[in-house]
């Protein structure tokens, strides 16, 4: 994907998840549209993003 971050084992960019959430869609709706992505991958990504945001705020 030319350096674009994707969910491991898929060709689904993590930016797609962020676009869904920004548009008011749910994680379940995202997962329905991209069945190769697993819920635990989404949760892990969001937890990592949160940890980085909190660390940068300090």
N, CA and C atoms as a LAMMPS dump frame, in Angstrom:
ITEM: TIMESTEP
0
ITEM: NUMBER OF ATOMS
174
ITEM: BOX BOUNDS ff ff ff
-5.0000000000000000e+02 5.0000000000000000e+02
-5.0000000000000000e+02 5.0000000000000000e+02
-5.0000000000000000e+02 5.0000000000000000e+02
ITEM: ATOMS id mol type element x y z
1 1 1 N 0.828 -1.202 0
2 1 2 C 0 0 0
3 1 3 C 0.866 1.258 0
4 2 1 N 2.087 1.132 -0.465
5 2 2 C 2.92 2.312 -0.628
6 2 3 C 3.246 3.047 0.658
7 3 1 N 3.408 2.311 1.76
8 3 2 C 3.759 2.945 3.022
9 3 3 C 2.569 3.384 3.857
10 4 1 N 1.367 3.226 3.342
11 4 2 C 0.168 3.576 4.099
12 4 3 C -0.037 2.536 5.198
13 5 1 N -0.213 2.96 6.45
14 5 2 C -0.46 1.99 7.523
15 5 3 C -1.78 1.245 7.287
16 6 1 N -1.678 -0.084 7.362
17 6 2 C -2.859 -0.932 7.19
18 6 3 C -2.991 -1.854 8.394
19 7 1 N -4.174 -2.417 8.554
20 7 2 C -4.368 -3.43 9.585
21 7 3 C -3.609 -4.689 9.158
22 8 1 N -2.87 -5.266 10.088
23 8 2 C -2.027 -6.427 9.813
24 8 3 C -2.821 -7.524 9.1
25 9 1 N -2.225 -8.065 8.041
26 9 2 C -2.832 -9.16 7.312
27 9 3 C -3.947 -8.744 6.366
28 10 1 N -4.138 -7.429 6.196
29 10 2 C -5.179 -6.922 5.303
30 10 3 C -4.576 -5.85 4.411
31 11 1 N -5.399 -5.345 3.522
32 11 2 C -5.021 -4.188 2.716
33 11 3 C -5.896 -2.994 3.097
34 12 1 N -6.47 -3.051 4.299
35 12 2 C -7.387 -2.007 4.764
36 12 3 C -6.584 -0.947 5.529
37 13 1 N -6.525 0.272 4.991
38 13 2 C -5.792 1.337 5.691
39 13 3 C -6.471 1.707 7.015
40 14 1 N -5.659 1.99 8.032
41 14 2 C -6.229 2.422 9.304
42 14 3 C -6.969 3.752 9.124
43 15 1 N -6.572 4.549 8.148
44 15 2 C -7.266 5.81 7.868
45 15 3 C -8.732 5.574 7.536
46 16 1 N -9.044 4.434 6.949
47 16 2 C -10.435 4.111 6.63
48 16 3 C -11.262 4.016 7.898
49 17 1 N -10.712 3.396 8.939
50 17 2 C -11.409 3.334 10.227
51 17 3 C -11.649 4.744 10.749
52 18 1 N -10.623 5.575 10.721
53 18 2 C -10.763 6.945 11.222
54 18 3 C -11.811 7.71 10.424
55 19 1 N -11.844 7.502 9.111
56 19 2 C -12.86 8.154 8.275
57 19 3 C -14.261 7.712 8.675
58 20 1 N -14.433 6.425 8.916
59 20 2 C -15.736 5.906 9.351
60 20 3 C -16.158 6.557 10.662
61 21 1 N -15.249 6.565 11.625
62 21 2 C -15.583 7.118 12.938
63 21 3 C -15.875 8.614 12.849
64 22 1 N -15.115 9.314 12.055
65 22 2 C -15.318 10.752 11.871
66 22 3 C -16.684 11.034 11.252
67 23 1 N -17.14 10.141 10.408
68 23 2 C -18.438 10.302 9.744
69 23 3 C -19.602 9.873 10.639
70 24 1 N -19.295 9.409 11.859
71 24 2 C -20.35 9.014 12.785
72 24 3 C -20.754 7.556 12.699
73 25 1 N -19.999 6.782 11.914
74 25 2 C -20.276 5.352 11.8
75 25 3 C -19.728 4.645 13.039
76 26 1 N -20.227 3.452 13.283
77 26 2 C -19.774 2.676 14.438
78 26 3 C -18.668 1.707 14.033
79 27 1 N -18.002 1.174 15.033
80 27 2 C -16.997 0.141 14.776
81 27 3 C -17.654 -1.06 14.118
82 28 1 N -18.846 -1.424 14.578
83 28 2 C -19.548 -2.561 13.974
84 28 3 C -19.816 -2.323 12.488
85 29 1 N -20.191 -1.107 12.132
86 29 2 C -20.43 -0.797 10.717
87 29 3 C -19.136 -0.906 9.912
88 30 1 N -18.049 -0.434 10.488
89 30 2 C -16.749 -0.566 9.83
90 30 3 C -16.418 -2.038 9.628
91 31 1 N -16.577 -2.841 10.664
92 31 2 C -16.249 -4.265 10.581
93 31 3 C -17.125 -4.997 9.572
94 32 1 N -18.373 -4.578 9.446
95 32 2 C -19.253 -5.184 8.435
96 32 3 C -18.728 -4.892 7.033
97 33 1 N -18.219 -3.694 6.827
98 33 2 C -17.706 -3.312 5.521
99 33 3 C -16.341 -3.891 5.201
100 34 1 N -15.602 -4.251 6.241
101 34 2 C -14.233 -4.759 6.063
102 34 3 C -14.039 -6.009 6.925
103 35 1 N -14.627 -7.119 6.502
104 35 2 C -14.61 -8.334 7.335
105 35 3 C -13.23 -8.95 7.536
106 36 1 N -12.223 -8.52 6.784
107 36 2 C -10.878 -9.051 7.014
108 36 3 C -10.228 -8.426 8.245
109 37 1 N -10.767 -7.311 8.711
110 37 2 C -10.258 -6.665 9.92
111 37 3 C -11.004 -7.253 11.117
112 38 1 N -10.273 -7.584 12.144
113 38 2 C -10.868 -8.164 13.353
114 38 3 C -11.078 -7.084 14.416
115 39 1 N -12.083 -7.299 15.23
116 39 2 C -12.413 -6.339 16.289
117 39 3 C -11.201 -6.07 17.182
118 40 1 N -10.459 -7.116 17.539
119 40 2 C -9.307 -6.902 18.422
120 40 3 C -8.243 -6.016 17.772
121 41 1 N -8.145 -6.034 16.441
122 41 2 C -7.21 -5.139 15.751
123 41 3 C -7.657 -3.688 15.89
124 42 1 N -8.96 -3.449 15.757
125 42 2 C -9.497 -2.094 15.892
126 42 3 C -9.285 -1.588 17.311
127 43 1 N -9.608 -2.431 18.284
128 43 2 C -9.449 -2.038 19.691
129 43 3 C -7.981 -1.754 19.997
130 44 1 N -7.089 -2.609 19.527
131 44 2 C -5.658 -2.402 19.771
132 44 3 C -5.183 -1.098 19.144
133 45 1 N -5.635 -0.812 17.933
134 45 2 C -5.252 0.434 17.281
135 45 3 C -5.74 1.636 18.089
136 46 1 N -6.996 1.608 18.496
137 46 2 C -7.551 2.736 19.245
138 46 3 C -6.874 2.905 20.6
139 47 1 N -6.543 1.804 21.263
140 47 2 C -5.835 1.886 22.548
141 47 3 C -4.439 2.486 22.36
142 48 1 N -3.754 2.089 21.294
143 48 2 C -2.424 2.64 21.02
144 48 3 C -2.512 4.127 20.695
145 49 1 N -3.502 4.502 19.9
146 49 2 C -3.683 5.918 19.554
147 49 3 C -3.963 6.732 20.815
148 50 1 N -4.785 6.2 21.704
149 50 2 C -5.09 6.886 22.965
150 50 3 C -3.826 7.038 23.801
151 51 1 N -3.057 5.973 23.92
152 51 2 C -1.83 6.024 24.724
153 51 3 C -0.862 7.072 24.183
154 52 1 N -0.756 7.149 22.87
155 52 2 C 0.15 8.136 22.269
156 52 3 C -0.359 9.566 22.478
157 53 1 N -1.65 9.735 22.394
158 53 2 C -2.233 11.072 22.626
159 53 3 C -1.994 11.523 24.068
160 54 1 N -2.214 10.617 25.012
161 54 2 C -2.015 10.941 26.422
162 54 3 C -0.55 11.229 26.694
163 55 1 N 0.336 10.433 26.116
164 55 2 C 1.775 10.628 26.328
165 55 3 C 2.239 11.961 25.751
166 56 1 N 1.699 12.342 24.603
167 56 2 C 2.084 13.606 23.983
168 56 3 C 1.508 14.816 24.706
169 57 1 N 0.425 14.62 25.449
170 57 2 C -0.196 15.709 26.185
171 57 3 C 0.563 16.037 27.466
172 58 1 N 1.397 15.124 27.887
173 58 2 C 2.13 15.321 29.153
174 58 3 C 3.311 16.234 28.989
